[in-house]
Amino acid sequence: DAGVIQSPRHEVTEMGQEVTLRCKPISGHNSLFWYRQTMMRGLELLIYFNNNVPIDDSGMPEDRFSAKMPNASFSTLKIQPSEPRDSAVYFCASSFQLNEKLFFGSGTQLSVL
Amino acid sequence: KNEVEQSPQNLTAQEGEFITINCSYSVGISALHWLQQHPGGGIVSLFMLSSGKKKHGRLIATINIQEKHSSLHITASHPRDSAVYICAVREFGNEKLTFGTGTRLTIIP
C-alpha cells in the first residue's frame, strides 16, 4: 500500500485565494483525520470523519475552512478565502477504525502571502 | 482540558546512549500515542498503548495509568533516531488527540 497520499506537497498562494488540499487514505481505513501543525500551536485536530461522515469539526478555526469526504478514498480540506495566518503544515491521517493506530500523510506545506 | 507535558524539550546525546523521554497528562485517558517526526516533516506513529509496555526493535514505550505518565526509551541510540518525538493522548469518550509540544532529540555520532 502506498500509505496516505496528500497533494500538493507545497502550496504558495496569495491572501484571498481559495486553497484545496487533498487526501487519499489507506484503502480499507474507515477513519480520516485532518490536522494542522504550526510552530506556535503544535499539532491540532481540525476535523475527523468516520465512514465518510464528519463526526467532529469543532477544531475547524472558522467558516473559511470546510472539509468533505465524498467517498471512502478521497477527502478535501478547503480554505476560502485564505489568510496569511493559515500558513502551516496540514496533515491528513487515517486509521482502520477509530481508536486505532494512525497513519499520516507527508503533509501539505501551505504558505499564504 | 487535558494538559500534556513532555520532558525534556530538547535532548542531545552521544550515539549508543540510552534515551528516555517522558510524558505526563492530567486527566484519564483511553489511549496514548507516541509519534516520531523527522526533519523532513513526516510523522510516523510508533506506539499506541493503554496499559503496560510495548517494544519494537530498540524502542520501548511504557505507561502508568495511575500516575498518568508514559515514557519512551531508545536503547543503543543512533543518529538516525534524531527527530522530534510527540506524545498524544485520547480522553475517554473523545476521539480527539491532545498533543504534547514534542521533544527534539539529537544523537551525535
Interface residues (C-beta under 8 A of the other chain):
Chain A: G42 L43 E44 L45 Y48 I55 D56 G59 V89 F91 A93 L98 N99 E100 K101 L102 F103 F104 S106 G107 Q109
Chain B: S30 A31 H33 L35 G41 G42 I43 V44 S45 M48 I86 A88 R90 E95 K96 L97 F99 G100 T101 G102
